[in-house]
Amino acid sequence: MSTTSTSTPGQPQWGYERPDCRGANALGLFIDDLQRVLDTYADDIAAQPAQLYEAQAKANELISRYAALKGVPAAFEGQSVNLRVARNSAGTVQLVPLFSASLKQALISLLNVGGPRQ
């Protein structure tokens, strides 16, 4: 799967291709797209650790795609997501995204839009 190609019938559309990819919605769509990338490579990481480089390239491409859009938060400009391989308590190998400071803060703000948690 490549983030450079446009969506094909039967496959979900990338968030950056959607007309509603604006403002805070762009942050939510970015997270969905990043999860799509992580899911694509999750099974291969344990067997083929070199797949981390391809997954990282896809994550970098997503940041570039979102930063290039008009009407999206400046949170994407000059930011990064670094992917790391980690083993959870059950022993499962997972891809873990580490967000740069400004992007992380924008995502936290998006989560807090609903107000304080009870």
Secondary structure, DSSP 8 states (H G I E B T S, - for coil): --SSS---TTS---GGGSTT--HHHHHHHHHHHHHHHHHHHHHHHHH-TTHHHHHHHHHHHHHHHHHHSTTS-GGGTT--EEEEEEE-TTS-EEEEEEE-HHHHHHHHHHHGGG----
